[in-house]
């Protein structure tokens, strides 16, 4: 009689082997799924880190440009103050 006959009883060694194979397949499937999930997490983290680096770089450029504009405005304001002081001096001497 065949060990895996459809109408009869299954022998214990065959049943144990079948359960062992199913358990091993389940464990391997779980390991593969865990590896895929971890890989996706790592890719997502790397992508987020790259996005953050780009954002920091853009912020640094913006801060540098803002500093340049502030320095130019401060120089222009100092020049305007100097001109205003000169005009006041002229008006005092005339008036």
mmCIF file of the C-alpha atoms, coordinates in Angstrom:
data_MODEL
# 
_entry.id   MODEL 
# 
loop_
_atom_site.group_PDB 
_atom_site.id 
_atom_site.type_symbol 
_atom_site.label_atom_id 
_atom_site.label_alt_id 
_atom_site.label_comp_id 
_atom_site.label_asym_id 
_atom_site.label_entity_id 
_atom_site.label_seq_id 
_atom_site.pdbx_PDB_ins_code 
_atom_site.Cartn_x 
_atom_site.Cartn_y 
_atom_site.Cartn_z 
_atom_site.occupancy 
_atom_site.B_iso_or_equiv 
_atom_site.pdbx_formal_charge 
_atom_site.auth_seq_id 
_atom_site.auth_comp_id 
_atom_site.auth_asym_id 
_atom_site.auth_atom_id 
_atom_site.pdbx_PDB_model_num 
ATOM 1  C CA . UNK A 1 1  ? 0.000  0.000   0.000  1.00 0.00 ? 1  UNK A CA 1 
ATOM 2  C CA . UNK A 1 2  ? 1.215  3.511   -0.842 1.00 0.00 ? 2  UNK A CA 1 
ATOM 3  C CA . UNK A 1 3  ? 2.236  5.717   2.124  1.00 0.00 ? 3  UNK A CA 1 
ATOM 4  C CA . UNK A 1 4  ? 0.275  8.687   0.729  1.00 0.00 ? 4  UNK A CA 1 
ATOM 5  C CA . UNK A 1 5  ? -2.808 6.830   -0.444 1.00 0.00 ? 5  UNK A CA 1 
ATOM 6  C CA . UNK A 1 6  ? -5.909 8.983   -0.524 1.00 0.00 ? 6  UNK A CA 1 
ATOM 7  C CA . UNK A 1 7  ? -8.340 6.627   1.061  1.00 0.00 ? 7  UNK A CA 1 
ATOM 8  C CA . UNK A 1 8  ? -6.201 5.092   3.765  1.00 0.00 ? 8  UNK A CA 1 
ATOM 9  C CA . UNK A 1 9  ? -4.399 6.139   6.880  1.00 0.00 ? 9  UNK A CA 1 
ATOM 10 C CA . UNK A 1 10 ? -1.093 8.008   6.679  1.00 0.00 ? 10 UNK A CA 1 
ATOM 11 C CA . UNK A 1 11 ? 1.884  6.505   8.473  1.00 0.00 ? 11 UNK A CA 1 
ATOM 12 C CA . UNK A 1 12 ? 3.495  8.432   11.326 1.00 0.00 ? 12 UNK A CA 1 
ATOM 13 C CA . UNK A 1 13 ? 6.889  8.905   9.637  1.00 0.00 ? 13 UNK A CA 1 
ATOM 14 C CA . UNK A 1 14 ? 5.217  10.379  6.553  1.00 0.00 ? 14 UNK A CA 1 
ATOM 15 C CA . UNK A 1 15 ? 3.004  12.652  8.665  1.00 0.00 ? 15 UNK A CA 1 
ATOM 16 C CA . UNK A 1 16 ? 5.993  13.895  10.678 1.00 0.00 ? 16 UNK A CA 1 
ATOM 17 C CA . UNK A 1 17 ? 7.965  14.496  7.484  1.00 0.00 ? 17 UNK A CA 1 
ATOM 18 C CA . UNK A 1 18 ? 5.060  16.411  5.952  1.00 0.00 ? 18 UNK A CA 1 
ATOM 19 C CA . UNK A 1 19 ? 4.626  18.591  9.061  1.00 0.00 ? 19 UNK A CA 1 
ATOM 20 C CA . UNK A 1 20 ? 8.389  19.238  9.144  1.00 0.00 ? 20 UNK A CA 1 
ATOM 21 C CA . UNK A 1 21 ? 8.426  20.282  5.482  1.00 0.00 ? 21 UNK A CA 1 
ATOM 22 C CA . UNK A 1 22 ? 5.438  22.590  6.005  1.00 0.00 ? 22 UNK A CA 1 
ATOM 23 C CA . UNK A 1 23 ? 7.019  24.144  9.098  1.00 0.00 ? 23 UNK A CA 1 
ATOM 24 C CA . UNK A 1 24 ? 10.319 24.693  7.254  1.00 0.00 ? 24 UNK A CA 1 
ATOM 25 C CA . UNK A 1 25 ? 8.474  26.282  4.320  1.00 0.00 ? 25 UNK A CA 1 
ATOM 26 C CA . UNK A 1 26 ? 6.572  28.561  6.694  1.00 0.00 ? 26 UNK A CA 1 
ATOM 27 C CA . UNK A 1 27 ? 9.779  29.633  8.468  1.00 0.00 ? 27 UNK A CA 1 
ATOM 28 C CA . UNK A 1 28 ? 11.577 30.277  5.179  1.00 0.00 ? 28 UNK A CA 1 
ATOM 29 C CA . UNK A 1 29 ? 8.628  32.309  3.895  1.00 0.00 ? 29 UNK A CA 1 
ATOM 30 C CA . UNK A 1 30 ? 8.624  34.374  7.095  1.00 0.00 ? 30 UNK A CA 1 
ATOM 31 C CA . UNK A 1 31 ? 12.380 34.979  6.776  1.00 0.00 ? 31 UNK A CA 1 
ATOM 32 C CA . UNK A 1 32 ? 12.014 36.099  3.157  1.00 0.00 ? 32 UNK A CA 1 
ATOM 33 C CA . UNK A 1 33 ? 9.147  38.437  4.049  1.00 0.00 ? 33 UNK A CA 1 
ATOM 34 C CA . UNK A 1 34 ? 11.143 39.909  6.949  1.00 0.00 ? 34 UNK A CA 1 
ATOM 35 C CA . UNK A 1 35 ? 14.141 40.457  4.663  1.00 0.00 ? 35 UNK A CA 1 
ATOM 36 C CA . UNK A 1 36 ? 11.998 42.204  2.049  1.00 0.00 ? 36 UNK A CA 1 
ATOM 37 C CA . UNK A 1 37 ? 10.421 44.455  4.689  1.00 0.00 ? 37 UNK A CA 1 
ATOM 38 C CA . UNK A 1 38 ? 13.835 45.318  6.145  1.00 0.00 ? 38 UNK A CA 1 
ATOM 39 C CA . UNK A 1 39 ? 15.185 46.065  2.673  1.00 0.00 ? 39 UNK A CA 1 
ATOM 40 C CA . UNK A 1 40 ? 12.301 48.426  1.980  1.00 0.00 ? 40 UNK A CA 1 
ATOM 41 C CA . UNK A 1 41 ? 12.847 50.141  5.335  1.00 0.00 ? 41 UNK A CA 1 
ATOM 42 C CA . UNK A 1 42 ? 16.521 50.648  4.528  1.00 0.00 ? 42 UNK A CA 1 
ATOM 43 C CA . UNK A 1 43 ? 15.733 52.047  1.068  1.00 0.00 ? 43 UNK A CA 1 
ATOM 44 C CA . UNK A 1 44 ? 13.141 54.386  2.553  1.00 0.00 ? 44 UNK A CA 1 
ATOM 45 C CA . UNK A 1 45 ? 15.565 55.545  5.251  1.00 0.00 ? 45 UNK A CA 1 
ATOM 46 C CA . UNK A 1 46 ? 18.275 56.155  2.651  1.00 0.00 ? 46 UNK A CA 1 
ATOM 47 C CA . UNK A 1 47 ? 15.836 58.108  0.502  1.00 0.00 ? 47 UNK A CA 1 
ATOM 48 C CA . UNK A 1 48 ? 14.743 60.209  3.477  1.00 0.00 ? 48 UNK A CA 1 
ATOM 49 C CA . UNK A 1 49 ? 18.371 60.857  4.434  1.00 0.00 ? 49 UNK A CA 1 
ATOM 50 C CA . UNK A 1 50 ? 19.118 61.981  0.879  1.00 0.00 ? 50 UNK A CA 1 
ATOM 51 C CA . UNK A 1 51 ? 16.071 64.258  0.880  1.00 0.00 ? 51 UNK A CA 1 
ATOM 52 C CA . UNK A 1 52 ? 17.197 65.699  4.208  1.00 0.00 ? 52 UNK A CA 1 
ATOM 53 C CA . UNK A 1 53 ? 20.708 66.332  2.840  1.00 0.00 ? 53 UNK A CA 1 
ATOM 54 C CA . UNK A 1 54 ? 19.232 68.170  -0.140 1.00 0.00 ? 54 UNK A CA 1 
ATOM 55 C CA . UNK A 1 55 ? 16.999 70.219  2.151  1.00 0.00 ? 55 UNK A CA 1 
ATOM 56 C CA . UNK A 1 56 ? 19.950 71.157  4.368  1.00 0.00 ? 56 UNK A CA 1 
ATOM 57 C CA . UNK A 1 57 ? 21.968 72.137  1.286  1.00 0.00 ? 57 UNK A CA 1 
ATOM 58 C CA . UNK A 1 58 ? 19.116 74.331  0.033  1.00 0.00 ? 58 UNK A CA 1 
ATOM 59 C CA . UNK A 1 59 ? 18.794 75.893  3.490  1.00 0.00 ? 59 UNK A CA 1 
ATOM 60 C CA . UNK A 1 60 ? 22.528 76.638  3.578  1.00 0.00 ? 60 UNK A CA 1 
ATOM 61 C CA . UNK A 1 61 ? 22.326 78.301  0.152  1.00 0.00 ? 61 UNK A CA 1 
ATOM 62 C CA . UNK A 1 62 ? 19.318 80.328  1.256  1.00 0.00 ? 62 UNK A CA 1 
ATOM 63 C CA . UNK A 1 63 ? 21.050 81.386  4.467  1.00 0.00 ? 63 UNK A CA 1 
ATOM 64 C CA . UNK A 1 64 ? 24.158 82.404  2.526  1.00 0.00 ? 64 UNK A CA 1 
ATOM 65 C CA . UNK A 1 65 ? 22.103 84.413  0.025  1.00 0.00 ? 65 UNK A CA 1 
ATOM 66 C CA . UNK A 1 66 ? 20.155 86.050  2.840  1.00 0.00 ? 66 UNK A CA 1 
ATOM 67 C CA . UNK A 1 67 ? 23.384 87.016  4.603  1.00 0.00 ? 67 UNK A CA 1 
ATOM 68 C CA . UNK A 1 68 ? 24.719 88.553  1.383  1.00 0.00 ? 68 UNK A CA 1 
ATOM 69 C CA . UNK A 1 69 ? 21.520 90.565  0.906  1.00 0.00 ? 69 UNK A CA 1 
ATOM 70 C CA . UNK A 1 70 ? 21.585 91.721  4.529  1.00 0.00 ? 70 UNK A CA 1 
ATOM 71 C CA . UNK A 1 71 ? 25.196 92.868  4.195  1.00 0.00 ? 71 UNK A CA 1 
ATOM 72 C CA . UNK A 1 72 ? 24.418 94.777  0.988  1.00 0.00 ? 72 UNK A CA 1 
ATOM 73 C CA . UNK A 1 73 ? 21.389 96.400  2.590  1.00 0.00 ? 73 UNK A CA 1 
ATOM 74 C CA . UNK A 1 74 ? 23.445 97.385  5.638  1.00 0.00 ? 74 UNK A CA 1 
ATOM 75 C CA . UNK A 1 75 ? 26.063 98.982  3.368  1.00 0.00 ? 75 UNK A CA 1 
ATOM 76 C CA . UNK A 1 76 ? 23.370 100.805 1.383  1.00 0.00 ? 76 UNK A CA 1 
ATOM 77 C CA . UNK A 1 77 ? 21.735 102.014 4.608  1.00 0.00 ? 77 UNK A CA 1 
ATOM 78 C CA . UNK A 1 78 ? 25.075 103.280 5.908  1.00 0.00 ? 78 UNK A CA 1 
ATOM 79 C CA . UNK A 1 79 ? 25.596 105.163 2.638  1.00 0.00 ? 79 UNK A CA 1 
ATOM 80 C CA . UNK A 1 80 ? 22.104 106.673 2.855  1.00 0.00 ? 80 UNK A CA 1 
ATOM 81 C CA . UNK A 1 81 ? 22.745 107.767 6.445  1.00 0.00 ? 81 UNK A CA 1 
ATOM 82 C CA . UNK A 1 82 ? 25.992 109.373 5.345  1.00 0.00 ? 82 UNK A CA 1 
ATOM 83 C CA . UNK A 1 83 ? 24.219 111.194 2.523  1.00 0.00 ? 83 UNK A CA 1 
ATOM 84 C CA . UNK A 1 84 ? 21.431 112.319 4.848  1.00 0.00 ? 84 UNK A CA 1 
ATOM 85 C CA . UNK A 1 85 ? 24.024 113.625 7.311  1.00 0.00 ? 85 UNK A CA 1 
ATOM 86 C CA . UNK A 1 86 ? 25.753 115.510 4.487  1.00 0.00 ? 86 UNK A CA 1 
ATOM 87 C CA . UNK A 1 87 ? 22.460 117.018 3.353  1.00 0.00 ? 87 UNK A CA 1 
ATOM 88 C CA . UNK A 1 88 ? 21.641 118.064 6.931  1.00 0.00 ? 88 UNK A CA 1 
ATOM 89 C CA . UNK A 1 89 ? 25.076 119.674 7.217  1.00 0.00 ? 89 UNK A CA 1 
ATOM 90 C CA . UNK A 1 90 ? 24.515 121.606 4.004  1.00 0.00 ? 90 UNK A CA 1 
ATOM 91 C CA . UNK A 1 91 ? 21.048 122.727 5.150  1.00 0.00 ? 91 UNK A CA 1 
ATOM 92 C CA . UNK A 1 92 ? 22.456 123.921 8.486  1.00 0.00 ? 92 UNK A CA 1 
ATOM 93 C CA . UNK A 1 93 ? 25.122 125.994 6.770  1.00 0.00 ? 93 UNK A CA 1 
ATOM 94 C CA . UNK A 1 94 ? 22.616 127.475 4.316  1.00 0.00 ? 94 UNK A CA 1 
ATOM 95 C CA . UNK A 1 95 ? 19.750 127.989 6.693  1.00 0.00 ? 95 UNK A CA 1 
# 
